[in-house]
Amino acid sequence: MKIKKRDEDEPVLNLTPMIDVVFQLLIFFMVATTFLDPEKEIGIELPEAASGEAPDEQSDELIINIFADGRIILSGREVAAESLLGELKAAAQADPTTPVTIRGDRLVHHERVVQVMDACGQAGLLNLAVGTLEGI
C-alpha cells in the first residue's frame, strides 16, 4: 500500500505587520507636515545664506517681517512705517537687550530694510539679526 505523504502547509504571507508599518508611516508624515515655517505661513520668501546658524527660540524676541511691497509686520501685526519707531522704543524701554530678527522678503528694496534697522538703532535695540533660509 502506498502511503500518501501529507502536503506541508503552504507558506502564507501575513500582511498585517506590513499594513501596520505603512499606517504608522502615514501618520508620521501627516503629523510632520503640519509644522510649517513661519516664513511660509505669511508669504515671505527669505533669501538664502550658506553661512550662519539657527538661533535659539526666545519668547521675548521681536520679529519684524518686511514684505516685497514694503508692508511691515511687527510680532504678528501690521505697523505703519511712521509708528514703527514708537513701537520699538516701547519694547526697548521694557528690555533694551531684546533680540530683534528682521526678515525681509528677497525682493524687498534694501532701503526699506535699512530704514527698519535704523529705527531699531534709534530705539536702542542693538541685538539685531537678519533672517535667511539655509543655503546649499
N, CA, C and O atoms as a GROMACS GRO file, in nm:
protein
  544
    1MET      N    1   0.084  -0.114   0.000
    1MET     CA    2   0.000   0.000   0.000
    1MET      C    3   0.090   0.123   0.000
    1MET      O    4   0.191   0.131   0.070
    2LYS      N    5   0.049   0.217  -0.082
    2LYS     CA    6   0.125   0.339  -0.095
    2LYS      C    7   0.071   0.440   0.005
    2LYS      O    8  -0.049   0.468   0.010
    3ILE      N    9   0.162   0.491   0.083
    3ILE     CA   10   0.120   0.589   0.184
    3ILE      C   11   0.134   0.729   0.122
    3ILE      O   12   0.240   0.770   0.074
    4LYS      N   13   0.026   0.796   0.127
    4LYS     CA   14   0.026   0.930   0.070
    4LYS      C   15   0.092   1.025   0.169
    4LYS      O   16   0.054   1.035   0.286
    5LYS      N   17   0.192   1.093   0.119
    5LYS     CA   18   0.263   1.187   0.203
    5LYS      C   19   0.177   1.313   0.218
    5LYS      O   20   0.126   1.369   0.121
    6ARG      N   21   0.164   1.352   0.338
    6ARG     CA   22   0.080   1.470   0.367
    6ARG      C   23   0.153   1.597   0.322
    6ARG      O   24   0.268   1.620   0.359
    7ASP      N   25   0.085   1.678   0.243
    7ASP     CA   26   0.146   1.804   0.196
    7ASP      C   27   0.164   1.899   0.314
    7ASP      O   28   0.076   1.916   0.398
    8GLU      N   29   0.280   1.958   0.315
    8GLU     CA   30   0.302   2.057   0.420
    8GLU      C   31   0.223   2.182   0.387
    8GLU      O   32   0.192   2.211   0.271
    9ASP      N   33   0.192   2.252   0.490
    9ASP     CA   34   0.116   2.375   0.468
    9ASP      C   35   0.197   2.470   0.381
    9ASP      O   36   0.317   2.488   0.400
   10GLU      N   37   0.129   2.526   0.287
   10GLU     CA   38   0.198   2.622   0.201
   10GLU      C   39   0.220   2.750   0.280
   10GLU      O   40   0.138   2.789   0.363
   11PRO      N   41   0.333   2.816   0.253
   11PRO     CA   42   0.360   2.939   0.327
   11PRO      C   43   0.254   3.046   0.293
   11PRO      O   44   0.213   3.062   0.178
   12VAL      N   45   0.214   3.117   0.396
   12VAL     CA   46   0.114   3.222   0.380
   12VAL      C   47   0.179   3.355   0.415
   12VAL      O   48   0.248   3.366   0.517
   13LEU      N   49   0.157   3.451   0.333
   13LEU     CA   50   0.212   3.582   0.358
   13LEU      C   51   0.115   3.660   0.446
   13LEU      O   52   0.001   3.686   0.407
   14ASN      N   53   0.162   3.695   0.565
   14ASN     CA   54   0.079   3.769   0.659
   14ASN      C   55   0.102   3.918   0.636
   14ASN      O   56   0.212   3.968   0.661
   15LEU      N   57   0.002   3.989   0.590
   15LEU     CA   58   0.014   4.130   0.556
   15LEU      C   59  -0.012   4.224   0.673
   15LEU      O   60   0.008   4.345   0.659
   16THR      N   61  -0.055   4.173   0.785
   16THR     CA   62  -0.090   4.260   0.897
   16THR      C   63   0.026   4.345   0.945
   16THR      O   64   0.007   4.466   0.962
   17PRO      N   65   0.146   4.291   0.968
   17PRO     CA   66   0.256   4.378   1.012
   17PRO      C   67   0.293   4.485   0.909
   17PRO      O   68   0.326   4.598   0.945
   18MET      N   69   0.288   4.448   0.781
   18MET     CA   70   0.321   4.546   0.678
   18MET      C   71   0.217   4.659   0.673
   18MET      O   72   0.253   4.775   0.656
   19ILE      N   73   0.091   4.626   0.689
   19ILE     CA   74  -0.014   4.728   0.691
   19ILE      C   75   0.005   4.818   0.812
   19ILE      O   76  -0.015   4.940   0.803
   20ASP      N   77   0.042   4.761   0.926
   20ASP     CA   78   0.067   4.842   1.046
   20ASP      C   79   0.181   4.941   1.024
   20ASP      O   80   0.171   5.057   1.063
   21VAL      N   81   0.289   4.896   0.962
   21VAL     CA   82   0.404   4.983   0.937
   21VAL      C   83   0.366   5.095   0.841
   21VAL      O   84   0.402   5.211   0.863
   22VAL      N   85   0.294   5.062   0.735
   22VAL     CA   86   0.253   5.164   0.638
   22VAL      C   87   0.159   5.265   0.705
   22VAL      O   88   0.169   5.385   0.679
   23PHE      N   89   0.070   5.218   0.789
   23PHE     CA   90  -0.022   5.308   0.858
   23PHE      C   91   0.055   5.402   0.952
   23PHE      O   92   0.024   5.521   0.958
   24GLN      N   93   0.154   5.351   1.023
   24GLN     CA   94   0.233   5.435   1.112
   24GLN      C   95   0.316   5.537   1.033
   24GLN      O   96   0.330   5.651   1.078
   25LEU      N   97   0.370   5.498   0.918
   25LEU     CA   98   0.441   5.594   0.834
   25LEU      C   99   0.348   5.704   0.784
   25LEU      O  100   0.386   5.820   0.778
   26LEU      N  101   0.228   5.666   0.748
   26LEU     CA  102   0.129   5.764   0.703
   26LEU      C  103   0.099   5.866   0.813
   26LEU      O  104   0.094   5.986   0.787
   27ILE      N  105   0.079   5.817   0.934
   27ILE     CA  106   0.052   5.907   1.047
   27ILE      C  107   0.172   5.997   1.073
   27ILE      O  108   0.156   6.117   1.098
   28PHE      N  109   0.293   5.941   1.067
   28PHE     CA  110   0.413   6.021   1.090
   28PHE      C  111   0.424   6.135   0.990
   28PHE      O  112   0.448   6.249   1.030
   29PHE      N  113   0.405   6.107   0.862
   29PHE     CA  114   0.419   6.212   0.761
   29PHE      C  115   0.306   6.314   0.770
   29PHE      O  116   0.328   6.432   0.741
   30MET      N  117   0.189   6.272   0.808
   30MET     CA  118   0.078   6.367   0.824
   30MET      C  119   0.107   6.464   0.939
   30MET      O  120   0.082   6.584   0.927
   31VAL      N  121   0.160   6.413   1.049
   31VAL     CA  122   0.190   6.498   1.164
   31VAL      C  123   0.311   6.586   1.135
   31VAL      O  124   0.313   6.703   1.174
   32ALA      N  125   0.411   6.533   1.068
   32ALA     CA  126   0.533   6.609   1.042
   32ALA      C  127   0.509   6.724   0.945
   32ALA      O  128   0.580   6.824   0.952
   33THR      N  129   0.414   6.712   0.856
   33THR     CA  130   0.392   6.819   0.759
   33THR      C  131   0.302   6.929   0.812
   33THR      O  132   0.283   7.030   0.743
   34THR      N  133   0.246   6.914   0.930
   34THR     CA  134   0.160   7.020   0.982
   34THR      C  135   0.241   7.133   1.044
   34THR      O  136   0.186   7.241   1.068
   35PHE      N  137   0.368   7.112   1.070
   35PHE     CA  138   0.452   7.216   1.126
   35PHE      C  139   0.514   7.296   1.012
   35PHE      O  140   0.609   7.250   0.948
   36LEU      N  141   0.462   7.414   0.987
   36LEU     CA  142   0.509   7.497   0.878
   36LEU      C  143   0.607   7.601   0.929
   36LEU      O  144   0.602   7.643   1.045
   37ASP      N  145   0.696   7.642   0.841
   37ASP     CA  146   0.785   7.754   0.874
   37ASP      C  147   0.703   7.881   0.884
   37ASP      O  148   0.610   7.901   0.806
   38PRO      N  149   0.736   7.968   0.978
   38PRO     CA  150   0.663   8.094   0.986
   38PRO      C  151   0.673   8.175   0.858
   38PRO      O  152   0.581   8.250   0.824
   39GLU      N  153   0.784   8.162   0.786
   39GLU     CA  154   0.801   8.236   0.662
   39GLU      C  155   0.701   8.190   0.557
   39GLU      O  156   0.652   8.271   0.479
   40LYS      N  157   0.672   8.060   0.555
   40LYS     CA  158   0.579   8.008   0.456
   40LYS      C  159   0.436   8.048   0.490
   40LYS      O  160   0.354   8.068   0.399
   41GLU      N  161   0.404   8.060   0.617
   41GLU     CA  162   0.269   8.095   0.658
   41GLU      C  163   0.232   8.236   0.616
   41GLU      O  164   0.118   8.261   0.578
   42ILE      N  165   0.326   8.328   0.620
   42ILE     CA  166   0.293   8.466   0.593
   42ILE      C  167   0.331   8.510   0.452
   42ILE      O  168   0.306   8.625   0.415
   43GLY      N  169   0.391   8.424   0.375
   43GLY     CA  170   0.418   8.455   0.235
   43GLY      C  171   0.544   8.536   0.209
   43GLY      O  172   0.549   8.610   0.110
   44ILE      N  173   0.644   8.526   0.294
   44ILE     CA  174   0.770   8.595   0.270
   44ILE      C  175   0.870   8.494   0.217
   44ILE      O  176   0.886   8.385   0.273
   45GLU      N  177   0.937   8.530   0.107
   45GLU     CA  178   1.043   8.445   0.053
   45GLU      C  179   1.175   8.502   0.100
   45GLU      O  180   1.222   8.603   0.047
   46LEU      N  181   1.235   8.439   0.200
   46LEU     CA  182   1.362   8.486   0.253
   46LEU      C  183   1.476   8.450   0.159
   46LEU      O  184   1.468   8.348   0.089
   47PRO      N  185   1.580   8.531   0.156
   47PRO     CA  186   1.698   8.494   0.077
   47PRO      C  187   1.771   8.379   0.144
   47PRO      O  188   1.754   8.354   0.263
   48GLU      N  189   1.854   8.311   0.066
   48GLU     CA  190   1.932   8.200   0.121
   48GLU      C  191   2.070   8.249   0.160
   48GLU      O  192   2.124   8.342   0.101
   49ALA      N  193   2.128   8.184   0.262
   49ALA     CA  194   2.264   8.213   0.305
   49ALA      C  195   2.333   8.082   0.337
   49ALA      O  196   2.276   7.995   0.402
   50ALA      N  197   2.456   8.068   0.291
   50ALA     CA  198   2.530   7.944   0.313
   50ALA      C  199   2.590   7.939   0.454
   50ALA      O  200   2.612   7.830   0.506
   51SER      N  201   2.615   8.053   0.514
   51SER     CA  202   2.673   8.055   0.648
   51SER      C  203   2.566   8.093   0.749
   51SER      O  204   2.454   8.129   0.712
   52GLY      N  205   2.600   8.086   0.873
   52GLY     CA  206   2.506   8.121   0.979
   52GLY      C  207   2.452   7.996   1.045
   52GLY      O  208   2.478   7.884   1.000
   53GLU      N  209   2.377   8.017   1.149
   53GLU     CA  210   2.320   7.905   1.223
   53GLU      C  211   2.184   7.944   1.275
   53GLU      O  212   2.153   8.062   1.290
   54ALA      N  213   2.103   7.846   1.301
   54ALA     CA  214   1.968   7.870   1.350
   54ALA      C  215   1.975   7.919   1.495
   54ALA      O  216   2.043   7.858   1.578
   55PRO      N  217   1.906   8.029   1.525
   55PRO     CA  218   1.911   8.081   1.662
   55PRO      C  219   1.824   8.000   1.756
   55PRO      O  220   1.734   7.928   1.712
   56ASP      N  221   1.852   8.012   1.884
   56ASP     CA  222   1.766   7.951   1.984
   56ASP      C  223   1.637   8.032   1.988
   56ASP      O  224   1.639   8.155   1.983
   57GLU      N  225   1.525   7.962   1.996
   57GLU     CA  226   1.396   8.031   2.002
   57GLU      C  227   1.382   8.102   2.136
   57GLU      O  228   1.405   8.043   2.242
   58GLN      N  229   1.345   8.229   2.131
   58GLN     CA  230   1.326   8.307   2.252
   58GLN      C  231   1.186   8.365   2.248
   58GLN      O  232   1.142   8.415   2.145
   59SER      N  233   1.118   8.360   2.359
   59SER     CA  234   0.980   8.406   2.362
   59SER      C  235   0.970   8.558   2.358
   59SER      O  236   0.868   8.611   2.313
   60ASP      N  237   1.072   8.629   2.405
   60ASP     CA  238   1.065   8.775   2.409
   60ASP      C  239   1.127   8.839   2.286
   60ASP      O  240   1.148   8.961   2.284
   61GLU      N  241   1.157   8.761   2.184
   61GLU     CA  242   1.219   8.811   2.063
   61GLU      C  243   1.119   8.890   1.979
   61GLU      O  244   1.003   8.850   1.965
   62LEU      N  245   1.164   9.001   1.924
   62LEU     CA  246   1.082   9.078   1.830
   62LEU      C  247   1.115   9.032   1.689
   62LEU      O  248   1.231   9.024   1.650
   63ILE      N  249   1.011   9.000   1.613
   63ILE     CA  250   1.030   8.958   1.474
   63ILE      C  251   0.965   9.062   1.386
   63ILE      O  252   0.846   9.090   1.398
   64ILE      N  253   1.044   9.120   1.296
   64ILE     CA  254   0.994   9.220   1.204
   64ILE      C  255   0.999   9.161   1.064
   64ILE      O  256   1.107   9.130   1.013
   65ASN      N  257   0.883   9.145   1.001
   65ASN     CA  258   0.874   9.094   0.865
   65ASN      C  259   0.850   9.210   0.771
   65ASN      O  260   0.763   9.294   0.795
   66ILE      N  261   0.928   9.214   0.663
   66ILE     CA  262   0.912   9.319   0.562
   66ILE      C  263   0.875   9.251   0.431
   66ILE      O  264   0.952   9.172   0.376
   67PHE      N  265   0.757   9.283   0.380
   67PHE     CA  266   0.708   9.223   0.257
   67PHE      C  267   0.766   9.295   0.136
   67PHE      O  268   0.819   9.405   0.148
   68ALA      N  269   0.756   9.232   0.021
   68ALA     CA  270   0.810   9.288  -0.103
   68ALA      C  271   0.745   9.421  -0.138
   68ALA      O  272   0.807   9.507  -0.200
   69ASP      N  273   0.618   9.439  -0.098
   69ASP     CA  274   0.550   9.566  -0.127
   69ASP      C  275   0.578   9.674  -0.023
   69ASP      O  276   0.524   9.784  -0.034
   70GLY      N  277   0.661   9.646   0.077
   70GLY     CA  278   0.702   9.745   0.176
   70GLY      C  279   0.625   9.741   0.306
   70GLY      O  280   0.658   9.815   0.399
   71ARG      N  281   0.521   9.656   0.317
   71ARG     CA  282   0.447   9.646   0.443
   71ARG      C  283   0.537   9.589   0.552
   71ARG      O  284   0.624   9.506   0.525
   72ILE      N  285   0.516   9.636   0.675
   72ILE     CA  286   0.596   9.592   0.789
   72ILE      C  287   0.504   9.524   0.890
   72ILE      O  288   0.400   9.578   0.928
   73ILE      N  289   0.542   9.404   0.932
   73ILE     CA  290   0.469   9.329   1.033
   73ILE      C  291   0.560   9.315   1.154
   73ILE      O  292   0.668   9.257   1.144
   74LEU      N  293   0.517   9.368   1.268
   74LEU     CA  294   0.595   9.360   1.391
   74LEU      C  295   0.525   9.264   1.486
   74LEU      O  296   0.416   9.293   1.535
   75SER      N  297   0.588   9.151   1.513
   75SER     CA  298   0.534   9.048   1.604
   75SER      C  299   0.390   9.011   1.571
   75SER      O  300   0.306   8.999   1.660
   76GLY      N  301   0.362   8.994   1.442
   76GLY     CA  302   0.231   8.943   1.401
   76GLY      C  303   0.127   9.047   1.367
   76GLY      O  304   0.018   9.011   1.324
   77ARG      N  305   0.157   9.175   1.384
   77ARG     CA  306   0.057   9.277   1.349
   77ARG      C  307   0.121   9.383   1.260
   77ARG      O  308   0.238   9.418   1.276
   78GLU      N  309   0.041   9.433   1.166
   78GLU     CA  310   0.093   9.532   1.071
   78GLU      C  311   0.113   9.666   1.139
   78GLU      O  312   0.029   9.712   1.216
   79VAL      N  313   0.226   9.728   1.108
   79VAL     CA  314   0.263   9.856   1.168
   79VAL      C  315   0.300   9.952   1.055
   79VAL      O  316   0.369   9.913   0.961
   80ALA      N  317   0.252  10.074   1.063
   80ALA     CA  318   0.291  10.176   0.965
   80ALA      C  319   0.437  10.214   0.989
   80ALA      O  320   0.486  10.209   1.101
   81ALA      N  321   0.504  10.252   0.882
   81ALA     CA  322   0.647  10.287   0.892
   81ALA      C  323   0.668  10.404   0.988
   81ALA      O  324   0.771  10.412   1.054
   82GLU      N  325   0.570  10.494   0.994
   82GLU     CA  326   0.583  10.610   1.081
   82GLU      C  327   0.573  10.574   1.230
   82GLU      O  328   0.635  10.639   1.314
   83SER      N  329   0.497  10.472   1.262
   83SER     CA  330   0.479  10.435   1.403
   83SER      C  331   0.573  10.323   1.448
   83SER      O  332   0.569  10.282   1.564
   84LEU      N  333   0.657  10.274   1.357
   84LEU     CA  334   0.749  10.166   1.392
   84LEU      C  335   0.847  10.209   1.501
   84LEU      O  336   0.873  10.134   1.594
   85LEU      N  337   0.901  10.328   1.490
   85LEU     CA  338   0.998  10.376   1.589
   85LEU      C  339   0.936  10.382   1.728
   85LEU      O  340   1.001  10.342   1.825
   86GLY      N  341   0.813  10.430   1.740
   86GLY     CA  342   0.746  10.436   1.870
   86GLY      C  343   0.725  10.298   1.929
   86GLY      O  344   0.743  10.278   2.049
   87GLU      N  345   0.687  10.202   1.846
   87GLU     CA  346   0.668  10.064   1.893
   87GLU      C  347   0.800  10.005   1.942
   87GLU      O  348   0.805   9.938   2.044
   88LEU      N  349   0.906  10.032   1.868
   88LEU     CA  350   1.037   9.978   1.906
   88LEU      C  351   1.091  10.045   2.031
   88LEU      O  352   1.156   9.979   2.112
   89LYS      N  353   1.064  10.174   2.049
   89LYS     CA  354   1.108  10.242   2.171
   89LYS      C  355   1.037  10.185   2.293
   89LYS      O  356   1.098  10.170   2.399
   90ALA      N  357   0.908  10.152   2.278
   90ALA     CA  358   0.834  10.092   2.389
   90ALA      C  359   0.894   9.956   2.425
   90ALA      O  360   0.905   9.922   2.542
   91ALA      N  361   0.932   9.879   2.324
   91ALA     CA  362   0.995   9.749   2.350
   91ALA      C  363   1.132   9.765   2.414
   91ALA      O  364   1.170   9.686   2.500
   92ALA      N  365   1.206   9.869   2.372
   92ALA     CA  366   1.340   9.892   2.428
   92ALA      C  367   1.332   9.939   2.572
   92ALA      O  368   1.421   9.909   2.652
   93GLN      N  369   1.227  10.013   2.608
   93GLN     CA  370   1.211  10.056   2.747
   93GLN      C  371   1.184   9.936   2.837
   93GLN      O  372   1.230   9.933   2.952
   94ALA      N  373   1.111   9.840   2.787
   94ALA     CA  374   1.083   9.720   2.866
   94ALA      C  375   1.210   9.638   2.886
   94ALA      O  376   1.237   9.590   2.997
   95ASP      N  377   1.289   9.620   2.779
   95ASP     CA  378   1.414   9.544   2.788
   95ASP      C  379   1.504   9.584   2.671
   95ASP      O  380   1.478   9.544   2.557
   96PRO      N  381   1.610   9.662   2.696
   96PRO     CA  382   1.696   9.708   2.587
   96PRO      C  383   1.778   9.596   2.522
   96PRO      O  384   1.835   9.616   2.414
   97THR      N  385   1.786   9.480   2.585
   97THR     CA  386   1.862   9.369   2.527
   97THR      C  387   1.773   9.274   2.447
   97THR      O  388   1.817   9.166   2.410
   98THR      N  389   1.650   9.314   2.421
   98THR     CA  390   1.558   9.230   2.346
   98THR      C  391   1.616   9.200   2.207
   98THR      O  392   1.653   9.292   2.135
   99PRO      N  393   1.625   9.072   2.170
   99PRO     CA  394   1.675   9.040   2.035
   99PRO      C  395   1.569   9.072   1.929
   99PRO      O  396   1.450   9.052   1.950
  100VAL      N  397   1.615   9.123   1.817
  100VAL     CA  398   1.528   9.159   1.706
  100VAL      C  399   1.574   9.084   1.582
  100VAL      O  400   1.692   9.089   1.547
  101THR      N  401   1.482   9.013   1.517
  101THR     CA  402   1.512   8.945   1.392
  101THR      C  403   1.435   9.015   1.280
  101THR      O  404   1.313   9.028   1.286
  102ILE      N  405   1.507   9.060   1.180
  102ILE     CA  406   1.447   9.127   1.066
  102ILE      C  407   1.443   9.028   0.951
  102ILE      O  408   1.546   8.982   0.903
  103ARG      N  409   1.322   8.998   0.906
  103ARG     CA  410   1.302   8.904   0.795
  103ARG      C  411   1.249   8.982   0.677
  103ARG      O  412   1.130   9.016   0.673
  104GLY      N  413   1.333   9.010   0.582
  104GLY     CA  414   1.292   9.084   0.464
  104GLY      C  415   1.273   8.991   0.346
  104GLY      O  416   1.356   8.903   0.322
  105ASP      N  417   1.165   9.009   0.274
  105ASP     CA  418   1.143   8.932   0.152
  105ASP      C  419   1.263   8.951   0.060
  105ASP      O  420   1.326   9.057   0.060
  106ARG      N  421   1.294   8.851  -0.017
  106ARG     CA  422   1.413   8.860  -0.101
  106ARG      C  423   1.398   8.965  -0.210
  106ARG      O  424   1.498   9.004  -0.271
  107LEU      N  425   1.277   9.011  -0.237
  107LEU     CA  426   1.254   9.112  -0.339
  107LEU      C  427   1.231   9.252  -0.282
  107LEU      O  428   1.204   9.346  -0.357
  108VAL      N  429   1.240   9.268  -0.150
  108VAL     CA  430   1.216   9.398  -0.089
  108VAL      C  431   1.334   9.491  -0.120
  108VAL      O  432   1.448   9.446  -0.133
  109HIS      N  433   1.305   9.619  -0.131
  109HIS     CA  434   1.412   9.716  -0.156
  109HIS      C  435   1.502   9.725  -0.033
  109HIS      O  436   1.454   9.726   0.080
  110HIS      N  437   1.630   9.732  -0.057
  110HIS     CA  438   1.728   9.739   0.051
  110HIS      C  439   1.704   9.861   0.139
  110HIS      O  440   1.731   9.859   0.259
  111GLU      N  441   1.654   9.967   0.079
  111GLU     CA  442   1.627  10.090   0.153
  111GLU      C  443   1.530  10.065   0.268
  111GLU      O  444   1.546  10.121   0.377
  112ARG      N  445   1.429   9.982   0.245
  112ARG     CA  446   1.328   9.955   0.348
  112ARG      C  447   1.392   9.878   0.464
  112ARG      O  448   1.361   9.904   0.581
  113VAL      N  449   1.479   9.783   0.434
  113VAL     CA  450   1.546   9.707   0.540
  113VAL      C  451   1.636   9.800   0.621
  113VAL      O  452   1.642   9.790   0.743
  114VAL      N  453   1.706   9.890   0.554
  114VAL     CA  454   1.793   9.985   0.624
  114VAL      C  455   1.710  10.078   0.713
  114VAL      O  456   1.753  10.112   0.823
  115GLN      N  457   1.593  10.119   0.666
  115GLN     CA  458   1.505  10.204   0.748
  115GLN      C  459   1.464  10.131   0.876
  115GLN      O  460   1.462  10.191   0.984
  116VAL      N  461   1.430  10.003   0.864
  116VAL     CA  462   1.391   9.925   0.982
  116VAL      C  463   1.509   9.908   1.077
  116VAL      O  464   1.494   9.921   1.198
  117MET      N  465   1.627   9.880   1.023
  117MET     CA  466   1.746   9.866   1.108
  117MET      C  467   1.780   9.998   1.176
  117MET      O  468   1.821  10.000   1.292
  118ASP      N  469   1.763  10.108   1.104
  118ASP     CA  470   1.789  10.240   1.161
  118ASP      C  471   1.690  10.270   1.274
  118ASP      O  472   1.728  10.326   1.377
  119ALA      N  473   1.564  10.233   1.254
  119ALA     CA  474   1.464  10.254   1.359
  119ALA      C  475   1.498  10.173   1.483
  119ALA      O  476   1.479  10.220   1.596
  120CYS      N  477   1.550  10.051   1.464
  120CYS     CA  478   1.592   9.970   1.579
  120CYS      C  479   1.707  10.037   1.653
  120CYS      O  480   1.708  10.040   1.776
  121GLY      N  481   1.802  10.091   1.578
  121GLY     CA  482   1.915  10.160   1.641
  121GLY      C  483   1.872  10.285   1.715
  121GLY      O  484   1.922  10.311   1.825
  122GLN      N  485   1.780  10.362   1.657
  122GLN     CA  486   1.731  10.482   1.724
  122GLN      C  487   1.654  10.448   1.850
  122GLN      O  488   1.655  10.525   1.947
  123ALA      N  489   1.587  10.334   1.850
  123ALA     CA  490   1.510  10.293   1.966
  123ALA      C  491   1.600  10.236   2.076
  123ALA      O  492   1.556  10.224   2.191
  124GLY      N  493   1.724  10.202   2.043
  124GLY     CA  494   1.815  10.146   2.142
  124GLY      C  495   1.821   9.995   2.141
  124GLY      O  496   1.878   9.934   2.232
  125LEU      N  497   1.763   9.933   2.039
  125LEU     CA  498   1.769   9.788   2.026
  125LEU      C  499   1.887   9.755   1.935
  125LEU      O  500   1.882   9.780   1.814
  126LEU      N  501   1.991   9.698   1.993
  126LEU     CA  502   2.114   9.674   1.917
  126LEU      C  503   2.142   9.527   1.891
  126LEU      O  504   2.237   9.494   1.821
  127ASN      N  505   2.060   9.439   1.947
  127ASN     CA  506   2.079   9.295   1.928
  127ASN      C  507   1.998   9.253   1.805
  127ASN      O  508   1.889   9.197   1.818
  128LEU      N  509   2.054   9.281   1.684
  128LEU     CA  510   1.982   9.258   1.559
  128LEU      C  511   2.033   9.133   1.490
  128LEU      O  512   2.150   9.098   1.500
  129ALA      N  513   1.941   9.067   1.420
  129ALA     CA  514   1.976   8.953   1.334
  129ALA      C  515   1.892   8.964   1.208
  129ALA      O  516   1.781   9.018   1.209
  130VAL      N  517   1.945   8.912   1.097
  130VAL     CA  518   1.874   8.912   0.971
  130VAL      C  519   1.832   8.768   0.942
  130VAL      O  520   1.915   8.678   0.943
  131GLY      N  521   1.704   8.749   0.917
  131GLY     CA  522   1.651   8.614   0.892
  131GLY      C  523   1.674   8.571   0.748
  131GLY      O  524   1.642   8.644   0.655
  132THR      N  525   1.731   8.451   0.731
  132THR     CA  526   1.752   8.392   0.599
  132THR      C  527   1.716   8.245   0.604
  132THR      O  528   1.694   8.189   0.712
  133LEU      N  529   1.709   8.183   0.488
  133LEU     CA  530   1.691   8.039   0.480
  133LEU      C  531   1.828   7.974   0.468
  133LEU      O  532   1.923   8.037   0.421
  134GLU      N  533   1.838   7.849   0.509
  134GLU     CA  534   1.964   7.778   0.496
  134GLU      C  535   1.993   7.756   0.349
  134GLU      O  536   1.908   7.708   0.275
  135GLY      N  537   2.111   7.792   0.307
  135GLY     CA  538   2.150   7.773   0.168
  135GLY      C  539   2.215   7.638   0.146
  135GLY      O  540   2.218   7.552   0.235
  136ILE      N  541   2.266   7.621   0.028
  136ILE     CA  542   2.326   7.493  -0.011
  136ILE      C  543   2.464   7.478   0.051
  136ILE      O  544   2.530   7.377   0.030
   0.00000   0.00000   0.00000
